């Protein structure tokens, strides 16, 4: 790609998509467009950065930040991700792609149906308390196979195989909660499941809950649409810039 085209894409990003305060280094440096030096330090800034990246992904104006050889060398000794991304392990839910991020930006934890267990909680707490990420995102999506399998198991249509019980058993309570709210559409159930997962991560009195209570971190739920690539914030208390 020509340097002129890189510069045009970059100027377009700065004008329409970059969060306030973004600082740029070496626009014509090694690897084409230089990496973004701005590392969001607050939950609101981190959320804005992710949403800006998703807008670039949806509109086809990605800038692929932090994917050059210079940045790869820079983060080899230390990682400082600005968000923990806990999502479904669906192959179409690649966080660095749909949020237009690069090396060292996101601390990613994934399980089928974004089900929570001790290892997941420990990994998320590590991202918040040790790596200092100011944001935790729970990312679900439409047409979720884990929700479909759990519903089939509940009705007896398709009992879960023994090795899938660990996933199904953790999704069923979300479906029961959705039914109690008269929610039966599969995609709407996935939103309930995301919100319940947010509560499991941030409401257990653990380190993430403490960080959220102090304002150092926020836990936000998002839903991803496979067809158009757009994410939507699903939790009402998402952080906003002052």
ROTORTOR-455278 format. One record per residue (C-alpha): residue number from 0; residue in three letters; x, y, z. Coordinates in nm, 2 decimals. Example, Ala and Ser with C-alpha at 12.3 -4.5 7.8 and 13.67 -1.06 7.14 Angstrom:
2
<rec><resi>0</resi><resn>ALA</resn><u>1.23</u><v>-0.45</v><w>0.78</w></rec>
<rec><resi>1</resi><resn>SER</resn><u>1.37</u><v>-0.11</v><w>0.71</w></rec>
end
This chain:
242
<rec><resi>0</resi><resn>UNK</resn><u>0.00</u><v>0.00</v><w>0.00</w></rec>
<rec><resi>1</resi><resn>UNK</resn><u>0.14</u><v>0.34</v><w>-0.09</w></rec>
<rec><resi>2</resi><resn>UNK</resn><u>0.24</u><v>0.59</v><w>0.17</w></rec>
<rec><resi>3</resi><resn>UNK</resn><u>-0.01</u><v>0.84</v><w>0.03</w></rec>
<rec><resi>4</resi><resn>UNK</resn><u>-0.29</u><v>0.60</v><w>0.09</w></rec>
<rec><resi>5</resi><resn>UNK</resn><u>-0.17</u><v>0.53</v><w>0.44</w></rec>
<rec><resi>6</resi><resn>UNK</resn><u>-0.16</u><v>0.90</v><w>0.52</w></rec>
<rec><resi>7</resi><resn>UNK</resn><u>-0.51</u><v>0.94</v><w>0.38</w></rec>
<rec><resi>8</resi><resn>UNK</resn><u>-0.65</u><v>0.65</v><w>0.59</w></rec>
<rec><resi>9</resi><resn>UNK</resn><u>-0.47</u><v>0.79</v><w>0.90</w></rec>
<rec><resi>10</resi><resn>UNK</resn><u>-0.60</u><v>1.14</v><w>0.85</w></rec>
<rec><resi>11</resi><resn>UNK</resn><u>-0.95</u><v>1.00</v><w>0.81</w></rec>
<rec><resi>12</resi><resn>UNK</resn><u>-0.92</u><v>0.81</v><w>1.13</w></rec>
<rec><resi>13</resi><resn>UNK</resn><u>-0.80</u><v>1.11</v><w>1.32</w></rec>
<rec><resi>14</resi><resn>UNK</resn><u>-1.08</u><v>1.32</v><w>1.19</w></rec>
<rec><resi>15</resi><resn>UNK</resn><u>-1.37</u><v>1.09</v><w>1.24</w></rec>
<rec><resi>16</resi><resn>UNK</resn><u>-1.28</u><v>0.80</v><w>1.47</w></rec>
<rec><resi>17</resi><resn>UNK</resn><u>-0.99</u><v>0.87</v><w>1.71</w></rec>
<rec><resi>18</resi><resn>UNK</resn><u>-1.07</u><v>0.93</v><w>2.07</w></rec>
<rec><resi>19</resi><resn>UNK</resn><u>-0.98</u><v>1.27</v><w>2.21</w></rec>
<rec><resi>20</resi><resn>UNK</resn><u>-0.62</u><v>1.28</v><w>2.33</w></rec>
<rec><resi>21</resi><resn>UNK</resn><u>-0.48</u><v>1.03</v><w>2.08</w></rec>
<rec><resi>22</resi><resn>UNK</resn><u>-0.11</u><v>1.09</v><w>2.02</w></rec>
<rec><resi>23</resi><resn>UNK</resn><u>0.06</u><v>0.96</v><w>1.72</w></rec>
<rec><resi>24</resi><resn>UNK</resn><u>0.43</u><v>0.87</v><w>1.67</w></rec>
<rec><resi>25</resi><resn>UNK</resn><u>0.62</u><v>0.82</v><w>1.35</w></rec>
<rec><resi>26</resi><resn>UNK</resn><u>0.34</u><v>0.83</v><w>1.09</w></rec>
<rec><resi>27</resi><resn>UNK</resn><u>0.58</u><v>0.75</v><w>0.81</w></rec>
<rec><resi>28</resi><resn>UNK</resn><u>0.80</u><v>0.52</v><w>1.01</w></rec>
<rec><resi>29</resi><resn>UNK</resn><u>0.89</u><v>0.16</v><w>0.99</w></rec>
<rec><resi>30</resi><resn>UNK</resn><u>0.60</u><v>-0.07</v><w>0.90</w></rec>
<rec><resi>31</resi><resn>UNK</resn><u>0.40</u><v>0.21</v><w>0.73</w></rec>
<rec><resi>32</resi><resn>UNK</resn><u>0.16</u><v>0.38</v><w>0.97</w></rec>
<rec><resi>33</resi><resn>UNK</resn><u>0.32</u><v>0.43</v><w>1.31</w></rec>
<rec><resi>34</resi><resn>UNK</resn><u>0.16</u><v>0.29</v><w>1.62</w></rec>
<rec><resi>35</resi><resn>UNK</resn><u>-0.06</u><v>0.48</v><w>1.86</w></rec>
<rec><resi>36</resi><resn>UNK</resn><u>0.12</u><v>0.59</v><w>2.17</w></rec>
<rec><resi>37</resi><resn>UNK</resn><u>-0.20</u><v>0.67</v><w>2.35</w></rec>
<rec><resi>38</resi><resn>UNK</resn><u>-0.27</u><v>0.41</v><w>2.61</w></rec>
<rec><resi>39</resi><resn>UNK</resn><u>-0.62</u><v>0.48</v><w>2.77</w></rec>
<rec><resi>40</resi><resn>UNK</resn><u>-0.58</u><v>0.51</v><w>3.14</w></rec>
<rec><resi>41</resi><resn>UNK</resn><u>-0.95</u><v>0.54</v><w>3.25</w></rec>
<rec><resi>42</resi><resn>UNK</resn><u>-1.25</u><v>0.31</v><w>3.19</w></rec>
<rec><resi>43</resi><resn>UNK</resn><u>-1.42</u><v>0.57</v><w>2.97</w></rec>
<rec><resi>44</resi><resn>UNK</resn><u>-1.12</u><v>0.63</v><w>2.75</w></rec>
<rec><resi>45</resi><resn>UNK</resn><u>-1.06</u><v>0.26</v><w>2.71</w></rec>
<rec><resi>46</resi><resn>UNK</resn><u>-1.42</u><v>0.20</v><w>2.61</w></rec>
<rec><resi>47</resi><resn>UNK</resn><u>-1.40</u><v>0.49</v><w>2.36</w></rec>
<rec><resi>48</resi><resn>UNK</resn><u>-1.09</u><v>0.34</v><w>2.21</w></rec>
<rec><resi>49</resi><resn>UNK</resn><u>-1.26</u><v>0.01</v><w>2.16</w></rec>
<rec><resi>50</resi><resn>UNK</resn><u>-1.57</u><v>0.16</v><w>2.01</w></rec>
<rec><resi>51</resi><resn>UNK</resn><u>-1.37</u><v>0.38</v><w>1.77</w></rec>
<rec><resi>52</resi><resn>UNK</resn><u>-1.18</u><v>0.07</v><w>1.65</w></rec>
<rec><resi>53</resi><resn>UNK</resn><u>-1.50</u><v>-0.12</v><w>1.59</w></rec>
<rec><resi>54</resi><resn>UNK</resn><u>-1.64</u><v>0.17</v><w>1.39</w></rec>
<rec><resi>55</resi><resn>UNK</resn><u>-1.32</u><v>0.15</v><w>1.17</w></rec>
<rec><resi>56</resi><resn>UNK</resn><u>-1.38</u><v>-0.22</v><w>1.13</w></rec>
<rec><resi>57</resi><resn>UNK</resn><u>-1.74</u><v>-0.18</v><w>1.03</w></rec>
<rec><resi>58</resi><resn>UNK</resn><u>-1.67</u><v>0.10</v><w>0.78</w></rec>
<rec><resi>59</resi><resn>UNK</resn><u>-1.36</u><v>-0.06</v><w>0.63</w></rec>
<rec><resi>60</resi><resn>UNK</resn><u>-1.12</u><v>0.21</v><w>0.75</w></rec>
<rec><resi>61</resi><resn>UNK</resn><u>-0.90</u><v>0.00</v><w>0.97</w></rec>
<rec><resi>62</resi><resn>UNK</resn><u>-0.55</u><v>0.14</v><w>1.05</w></rec>
<rec><resi>63</resi><resn>UNK</resn><u>-0.41</u><v>-0.18</v><w>1.20</w></rec>
<rec><resi>64</resi><resn>UNK</resn><u>-0.23</u><v>-0.01</v><w>1.49</w></rec>
<rec><resi>65</resi><resn>UNK</resn><u>0.05</u><v>-0.17</v><w>1.69</w></rec>
<rec><resi>66</resi><resn>UNK</resn><u>0.11</u><v>-0.44</v><w>1.42</w></rec>
<rec><resi>67</resi><resn>UNK</resn><u>0.45</u><v>-0.33</v><w>1.29</w></rec>
<rec><resi>68</resi><resn>UNK</resn><u>0.80</u><v>-0.47</v><w>1.38</w></rec>
<rec><resi>69</resi><resn>UNK</resn><u>0.89</u><v>-0.16</v><w>1.58</w></rec>
<rec><resi>70</resi><resn>UNK</resn><u>0.60</u><v>-0.21</v><w>1.82</w></rec>
<rec><resi>71</resi><resn>UNK</resn><u>0.65</u><v>-0.59</v><w>1.84</w></rec>
<rec><resi>72</resi><resn>UNK</resn><u>1.00</u><v>-0.52</v><w>1.97</w></rec>
<rec><resi>73</resi><resn>UNK</resn><u>0.87</u><v>-0.25</v><w>2.21</w></rec>
<rec><resi>74</resi><resn>UNK</resn><u>0.62</u><v>-0.48</v><w>2.38</w></rec>
<rec><resi>75</resi><resn>UNK</resn><u>0.85</u><v>-0.78</v><w>2.40</w></rec>
<rec><resi>76</resi><resn>UNK</resn><u>0.97</u><v>-0.70</v><w>2.75</w></rec>
<rec><resi>77</resi><resn>UNK</resn><u>0.64</u><v>-0.59</v><w>2.90</w></rec>
<rec><resi>78</resi><resn>UNK</resn><u>0.27</u><v>-0.58</v><w>2.83</w></rec>
<rec><resi>79</resi><resn>UNK</resn><u>0.03</u><v>-0.30</v><w>2.93</w></rec>
<rec><resi>80</resi><resn>UNK</resn><u>-0.31</u><v>-0.38</v><w>2.77</w></rec>
<rec><resi>81</resi><resn>UNK</resn><u>-0.58</u><v>-0.12</v><w>2.82</w></rec>
<rec><resi>82</resi><resn>UNK</resn><u>-0.87</u><v>-0.37</v><w>2.82</w></rec>
<rec><resi>83</resi><resn>UNK</resn><u>-0.94</u><v>-0.73</v><w>2.93</w></rec>
<rec><resi>84</resi><resn>UNK</resn><u>-1.16</u><v>-0.89</v><w>2.66</w></rec>
<rec><resi>85</resi><resn>UNK</resn><u>-1.35</u><v>-1.19</v><w>2.78</w></rec>
<rec><resi>86</resi><resn>UNK</resn><u>-1.55</u><v>-1.34</v><w>2.50</w></rec>
<rec><resi>87</resi><resn>UNK</resn><u>-1.69</u><v>-1.64</v><w>2.34</w></rec>
<rec><resi>88</resi><resn>UNK</resn><u>-1.44</u><v>-1.87</v><w>2.16</w></rec>
<rec><resi>89</resi><resn>UNK</resn><u>-1.64</u><v>-1.86</v><w>1.84</w></rec>
<rec><resi>90</resi><resn>UNK</resn><u>-1.39</u><v>-1.83</v><w>1.55</w></rec>
<rec><resi>91</resi><resn>UNK</resn><u>-1.57</u><v>-1.53</v><w>1.41</w></rec>
<rec><resi>92</resi><resn>UNK</resn><u>-1.51</u><v>-1.33</v><w>1.73</w></rec>
<rec><resi>93</resi><resn>UNK</resn><u>-1.14</u><v>-1.23</v><w>1.70</w></rec>
<rec><resi>94</resi><resn>UNK</resn><u>-1.11</u><v>-0.93</v><w>1.93</w></rec>
<rec><resi>95</resi><resn>UNK</resn><u>-0.80</u><v>-0.77</v><w>1.78</w></rec>
<rec><resi>96</resi><resn>UNK</resn><u>-0.97</u><v>-0.77</v><w>1.44</w></rec>
<rec><resi>97</resi><resn>UNK</resn><u>-1.32</u><v>-0.65</v><w>1.52</w></rec>
<rec><resi>98</resi><resn>UNK</resn><u>-1.17</u><v>-0.37</v><w>1.75</w></rec>
<rec><resi>99</resi><resn>UNK</resn><u>-0.89</u><v>-0.28</v><w>1.51</w></rec>
<rec><resi>100</resi><resn>UNK</resn><u>-0.61</u><v>-0.33</v><w>1.77</w></rec>
<rec><resi>101</resi><resn>UNK</resn><u>-0.27</u><v>-0.48</v><w>1.78</w></rec>
<rec><resi>102</resi><resn>UNK</resn><u>0.00</u><v>-0.64</v><w>1.99</w></rec>
<rec><resi>103</resi><resn>UNK</resn><u>-0.02</u><v>-0.57</v><w>2.36</w></rec>
<rec><resi>104</resi><resn>UNK</resn><u>-0.35</u><v>-0.38</v><w>2.34</w></rec>
<rec><resi>105</resi><resn>UNK</resn><u>-0.60</u><v>-0.64</v><w>2.46</w></rec>
<rec><resi>106</resi><resn>UNK</resn><u>-0.57</u><v>-0.91</v><w>2.72</w></rec>
<rec><resi>107</resi><resn>UNK</resn><u>-0.80</u><v>-1.18</v><w>2.57</w></rec>
<rec><resi>108</resi><resn>UNK</resn><u>-0.97</u><v>-1.46</v><w>2.76</w></rec>
<rec><resi>109</resi><resn>UNK</resn><u>-1.21</u><v>-1.68</v><w>2.57</w></rec>
<rec><resi>110</resi><resn>UNK</resn><u>-1.43</u><v>-1.98</v><w>2.65</w></rec>
<rec><resi>111</resi><resn>UNK</resn><u>-1.73</u><v>-2.13</v><w>2.46</w></rec>
<rec><resi>112</resi><resn>UNK</resn><u>-2.03</u><v>-1.93</v><w>2.55</w></rec>
<rec><resi>113</resi><resn>UNK</resn><u>-1.81</u><v>-1.70</v><w>2.76</w></rec>
<rec><resi>114</resi><resn>UNK</resn><u>-1.88</u><v>-1.93</v><w>3.06</w></rec>
<rec><resi>115</resi><resn>UNK</resn><u>-1.71</u><v>-1.84</v><w>3.38</w></rec>
<rec><resi>116</resi><resn>UNK</resn><u>-1.50</u><v>-2.07</v><w>3.60</w></rec>
<rec><resi>117</resi><resn>UNK</resn><u>-1.22</u><v>-2.03</v><w>3.85</w></rec>
<rec><resi>118</resi><resn>UNK</resn><u>-0.95</u><v>-2.01</v><w>3.58</w></rec>
<rec><resi>119</resi><resn>UNK</resn><u>-1.14</u><v>-1.74</v><w>3.39</w></rec>
<rec><resi>120</resi><resn>UNK</resn><u>-1.19</u><v>-1.53</v><w>3.70</w></rec>
<rec><resi>121</resi><resn>UNK</resn><u>-0.82</u><v>-1.56</v><w>3.79</w></rec>
<rec><resi>122</resi><resn>UNK</resn><u>-0.72</u><v>-1.46</v><w>3.44</w></rec>
<rec><resi>123</resi><resn>UNK</resn><u>-0.94</u><v>-1.16</v><w>3.44</w></rec>
<rec><resi>124</resi><resn>UNK</resn><u>-0.83</u><v>-1.05</v><w>3.79</w></rec>
<rec><resi>125</resi><resn>UNK</resn><u>-0.47</u><v>-1.08</v><w>3.67</w></rec>
<rec><resi>126</resi><resn>UNK</resn><u>-0.54</u><v>-0.85</v><w>3.38</w></rec>
<rec><resi>127</resi><resn>UNK</resn><u>-0.69</u><v>-0.59</v><w>3.61</w></rec>
<rec><resi>128</resi><resn>UNK</resn><u>-0.48</u><v>-0.61</v><w>3.92</w></rec>
<rec><resi>129</resi><resn>UNK</resn><u>-0.14</u><v>-0.70</v><w>3.78</w></rec>
<rec><resi>130</resi><resn>UNK</resn><u>-0.15</u><v>-0.56</v><w>3.43</w></rec>
<rec><resi>131</resi><resn>UNK</resn><u>-0.36</u><v>-0.26</v><w>3.53</w></rec>
<rec><resi>132</resi><resn>UNK</resn><u>-0.62</u><v>-0.27</v><w>3.26</w></rec>
<rec><resi>133</resi><resn>UNK</resn><u>-0.89</u><v>-0.02</v><w>3.34</w></rec>
<rec><resi>134</resi><resn>UNK</resn><u>-1.17</u><v>-0.20</v><w>3.14</w></rec>
<rec><resi>135</resi><resn>UNK</resn><u>-1.31</u><v>-0.55</v><w>3.13</w></rec>
<rec><resi>136</resi><resn>UNK</resn><u>-1.54</u><v>-0.63</v><w>2.84</w></rec>
<rec><resi>137</resi><resn>UNK</resn><u>-1.77</u><v>-0.93</v><w>2.82</w></rec>
<rec><resi>138</resi><resn>UNK</resn><u>-1.83</u><v>-1.00</v><w>2.45</w></rec>
<rec><resi>139</resi><resn>UNK</resn><u>-2.12</u><v>-1.21</v><w>2.34</w></rec>
<rec><resi>140</resi><resn>UNK</resn><u>-2.27</u><v>-1.25</v><w>1.99</w></rec>
<rec><resi>141</resi><resn>UNK</resn><u>-2.58</u><v>-1.35</v><w>1.80</w></rec>
<rec><resi>142</resi><resn>UNK</resn><u>-2.64</u><v>-1.71</v><w>1.68</w></rec>
<rec><resi>143</resi><resn>UNK</resn><u>-2.44</u><v>-1.84</v><w>1.98</w></rec>
<rec><resi>144</resi><resn>UNK</resn><u>-2.39</u><v>-2.22</v><w>1.96</w></rec>
<rec><resi>145</resi><resn>UNK</resn><u>-2.35</u><v>-2.25</v><w>2.33</w></rec>
<rec><resi>146</resi><resn>UNK</resn><u>-2.70</u><v>-2.10</v><w>2.39</w></rec>
<rec><resi>147</resi><resn>UNK</resn><u>-2.85</u><v>-2.31</v><w>2.12</w></rec>
<rec><resi>148</resi><resn>UNK</resn><u>-2.70</u><v>-2.63</v><w>2.27</w></rec>
<rec><resi>149</resi><resn>UNK</resn><u>-2.82</u><v>-2.53</v><w>2.62</w></rec>
<rec><resi>150</resi><resn>UNK</resn><u>-3.17</u><v>-2.47</v><w>2.50</w></rec>
<rec><resi>151</resi><resn>UNK</resn><u>-3.18</u><v>-2.80</v><w>2.32</w></rec>
<rec><resi>152</resi><resn>UNK</resn><u>-3.05</u><v>-2.98</v><w>2.63</w></rec>
<rec><resi>153</resi><resn>UNK</resn><u>-3.32</u><v>-2.81</v><w>2.85</w></rec>
<rec><resi>154</resi><resn>UNK</resn><u>-3.60</u><v>-2.93</v><w>2.62</w></rec>
<rec><resi>155</resi><resn>UNK</resn><u>-3.46</u><v>-3.27</v><w>2.58</w></rec>
<rec><resi>156</resi><resn>UNK</resn><u>-3.43</u><v>-3.22</v><w>2.20</w></rec>
<rec><resi>157</resi><resn>UNK</resn><u>-3.06</u><v>-3.28</v><w>2.21</w></rec>
<rec><resi>158</resi><resn>UNK</resn><u>-2.91</u><v>-3.39</v><w>2.54</w></rec>
<rec><resi>159</resi><resn>UNK</resn><u>-2.56</u><v>-3.25</v><w>2.59</w></rec>
<rec><resi>160</resi><resn>UNK</resn><u>-2.27</u><v>-3.49</v><w>2.55</w></rec>
<rec><resi>161</resi><resn>UNK</resn><u>-2.08</u><v>-3.55</v><w>2.87</w></rec>
<rec><resi>162</resi><resn>UNK</resn><u>-1.78</u><v>-3.34</v><w>2.77</w></rec>
<rec><resi>163</resi><resn>UNK</resn><u>-2.02</u><v>-3.05</v><w>2.69</w></rec>
<rec><resi>164</resi><resn>UNK</resn><u>-2.20</u><v>-3.05</v><w>3.02</w></rec>
<rec><resi>165</resi><resn>UNK</resn><u>-1.95</u><v>-2.81</v><w>3.18</w></rec>
<rec><resi>166</resi><resn>UNK</resn><u>-2.05</u><v>-2.55</v><w>2.92</w></rec>
<rec><resi>167</resi><resn>UNK</resn><u>-2.42</u><v>-2.62</v><w>2.90</w></rec>
<rec><resi>168</resi><resn>UNK</resn><u>-2.46</u><v>-2.62</v><w>3.28</w></rec>
<rec><resi>169</resi><resn>UNK</resn><u>-2.31</u><v>-2.27</v><w>3.31</w></rec>
<rec><resi>170</resi><resn>UNK</resn><u>-2.54</u><v>-2.13</v><w>3.03</w></rec>
<rec><resi>171</resi><resn>UNK</resn><u>-2.87</u><v>-2.28</v><w>3.15</w></rec>
<rec><resi>172</resi><resn>UNK</resn><u>-2.91</u><v>-2.03</v><w>3.44</w></rec>
<rec><resi>173</resi><resn>UNK</resn><u>-2.89</u><v>-1.74</v><w>3.20</w></rec>
<rec><resi>174</resi><resn>UNK</resn><u>-3.16</u><v>-1.90</v><w>2.98</w></rec>
<rec><resi>175</resi><resn>UNK</resn><u>-3.38</u><v>-1.96</v><w>3.29</w></rec>
<rec><resi>176</resi><resn>UNK</resn><u>-3.33</u><v>-1.60</v><w>3.39</w></rec>
<rec><resi>177</resi><resn>UNK</resn><u>-3.43</u><v>-1.49</v><w>3.04</w></rec>
<rec><resi>178</resi><resn>UNK</resn><u>-3.74</u><v>-1.71</v><w>3.04</w></rec>
<rec><resi>179</resi><resn>UNK</resn><u>-3.84</u><v>-1.56</v><w>3.38</w></rec>
<rec><resi>180</resi><resn>UNK</resn><u>-3.83</u><v>-1.22</v><w>3.20</w></rec>
<rec><resi>181</resi><resn>UNK</resn><u>-4.04</u><v>-1.36</v><w>2.91</w></rec>
<rec><resi>182</resi><resn>UNK</resn><u>-3.74</u><v>-1.34</v><w>2.68</w></rec>
<rec><resi>183</resi><resn>UNK</resn><u>-3.74</u><v>-1.63</v><w>2.43</w></rec>
<rec><resi>184</resi><resn>UNK</resn><u>-3.56</u><v>-1.50</v><w>2.12</w></rec>
<rec><resi>185</resi><resn>UNK</resn><u>-3.21</u><v>-1.66</v><w>2.10</w></rec>
<rec><resi>186</resi><resn>UNK</resn><u>-3.03</u><v>-1.34</v><w>2.03</w></rec>
<rec><resi>187</resi><resn>UNK</resn><u>-3.21</u><v>-1.16</v><w>2.31</w></rec>
<rec><resi>188</resi><resn>UNK</resn><u>-3.12</u><v>-1.45</v><w>2.54</w></rec>
<rec><resi>189</resi><resn>UNK</resn><u>-2.76</u><v>-1.39</v><w>2.45</w></rec>
<rec><resi>190</resi><resn>UNK</resn><u>-2.79</u><v>-1.04</v><w>2.58</w></rec>
<rec><resi>191</resi><resn>UNK</resn><u>-2.92</u><v>-1.17</v><w>2.91</w></rec>
<rec><resi>192</resi><resn>UNK</resn><u>-2.63</u><v>-1.41</v><w>2.92</w></rec>
<rec><resi>193</resi><resn>UNK</resn><u>-2.38</u><v>-1.13</v><w>2.87</w></rec>
<rec><resi>194</resi><resn>UNK</resn><u>-2.54</u><v>-0.92</v><w>3.15</w></rec>
<rec><resi>195</resi><resn>UNK</resn><u>-2.54</u><v>-1.21</v><w>3.38</w></rec>
<rec><resi>196</resi><resn>UNK</resn><u>-2.17</u><v>-1.28</v><w>3.30</w></rec>
<rec><resi>197</resi><resn>UNK</resn><u>-2.09</u><v>-0.92</v><w>3.38</w></rec>
<rec><resi>198</resi><resn>UNK</resn><u>-2.26</u><v>-0.97</v><w>3.72</w></rec>
<rec><resi>199</resi><resn>UNK</resn><u>-2.06</u><v>-1.29</v><w>3.79</w></rec>
<rec><resi>200</resi><resn>UNK</resn><u>-1.73</u><v>-1.12</v><w>3.72</w></rec>
<rec><resi>201</resi><resn>UNK</resn><u>-1.80</u><v>-0.79</v><w>3.89</w></rec>
<rec><resi>202</resi><resn>UNK</resn><u>-2.03</u><v>-0.88</v><w>4.16</w></rec>
<rec><resi>203</resi><resn>UNK</resn><u>-1.86</u><v>-1.16</v><w>4.36</w></rec>
<rec><resi>204</resi><resn>UNK</resn><u>-1.67</u><v>-0.93</v><w>4.60</w></rec>
<rec><resi>205</resi><resn>UNK</resn><u>-1.34</u><v>-1.02</v><w>4.44</w></rec>
<rec><resi>206</resi><resn>UNK</resn><u>-1.06</u><v>-0.80</v><w>4.31</w></rec>
<rec><resi>207</resi><resn>UNK</resn><u>-1.24</u><v>-0.69</v><w>4.00</w></rec>
<rec><resi>208</resi><resn>UNK</resn><u>-1.54</u><v>-0.58</v><w>4.21</w></rec>
<rec><resi>209</resi><resn>UNK</resn><u>-1.30</u><v>-0.39</v><w>4.44</w></rec>
<rec><resi>210</resi><resn>UNK</resn><u>-1.13</u><v>-0.22</v><w>4.14</w></rec>
<rec><resi>211</resi><resn>UNK</resn><u>-1.47</u><v>-0.13</v><w>3.99</w></rec>
<rec><resi>212</resi><resn>UNK</resn><u>-1.59</u><v>0.01</v><w>4.33</w></rec>
<rec><resi>213</resi><resn>UNK</resn><u>-1.29</u><v>0.24</v><w>4.35</w></rec>
<rec><resi>214</resi><resn>UNK</resn><u>-1.33</u><v>0.36</v><w>3.99</w></rec>
<rec><resi>215</resi><resn>UNK</resn><u>-1.00</u><v>0.21</v><w>3.87</w></rec>
<rec><resi>216</resi><resn>UNK</resn><u>-1.19</u><v>-0.03</v><w>3.64</w></rec>
<rec><resi>217</resi><resn>UNK</resn><u>-1.53</u><v>-0.09</v><w>3.48</w></rec>
<rec><resi>218</resi><resn>UNK</resn><u>-1.70</u><v>-0.41</v><w>3.36</w></rec>
<rec><resi>219</resi><resn>UNK</resn><u>-1.90</u><v>-0.37</v><w>3.05</w></rec>
<rec><resi>220</resi><resn>UNK</resn><u>-2.11</u><v>-0.61</v><w>2.84</w></rec>
<rec><resi>221</resi><resn>UNK</resn><u>-2.12</u><v>-0.60</v><w>2.46</w></rec>
<rec><resi>222</resi><resn>UNK</resn><u>-2.30</u><v>-0.78</v><w>2.19</w></rec>
<rec><resi>223</resi><resn>UNK</resn><u>-2.15</u><v>-0.85</v><w>1.85</w></rec>
<rec><resi>224</resi><resn>UNK</resn><u>-2.35</u><v>-0.90</v><w>1.53</w></rec>
<rec><resi>225</resi><resn>UNK</resn><u>-2.18</u><v>-1.15</v><w>1.30</w></rec>
<rec><resi>226</resi><resn>UNK</resn><u>-2.32</u><v>-1.02</v><w>0.97</w></rec>
<rec><resi>227</resi><resn>UNK</resn><u>-2.24</u><v>-0.65</v><w>1.00</w></rec>
<rec><resi>228</resi><resn>UNK</resn><u>-1.95</u><v>-0.66</v><w>1.25</w></rec>
<rec><resi>229</resi><resn>UNK</resn><u>-2.10</u><v>-0.40</v><w>1.48</w></rec>
<rec><resi>230</resi><resn>UNK</resn><u>-2.08</u><v>-0.41</v><w>1.86</w></rec>
<rec><resi>231</resi><resn>UNK</resn><u>-2.34</u><v>-0.27</v><w>2.10</w></rec>
<rec><resi>232</resi><resn>UNK</resn><u>-2.30</u><v>-0.18</v><w>2.46</w></rec>
<rec><resi>233</resi><resn>UNK</resn><u>-2.55</u><v>-0.39</v><w>2.66</w></rec>
<rec><resi>234</resi><resn>UNK</resn><u>-2.50</u><v>-0.27</v><w>3.02</w></rec>
<rec><resi>235</resi><resn>UNK</resn><u>-2.66</u><v>0.05</v><w>3.14</w></rec>
<rec><resi>236</resi><resn>UNK</resn><u>-2.37</u><v>0.17</v><w>3.37</w></rec>
<rec><resi>237</resi><resn>UNK</resn><u>-2.10</u><v>0.18</v><w>3.10</w></rec>
<rec><resi>238</resi><resn>UNK</resn><u>-1.84</u><v>0.45</v><w>3.17</w></rec>
<rec><resi>239</resi><resn>UNK</resn><u>-1.86</u><v>0.78</v><w>2.98</w></rec>
<rec><resi>240</resi><resn>UNK</resn><u>-1.61</u><v>1.06</v><w>2.95</w></rec>
<rec><resi>241</resi><resn>UNK</resn><u>-1.67</u><v>1.35</v><w>3.19</w></rec>
end
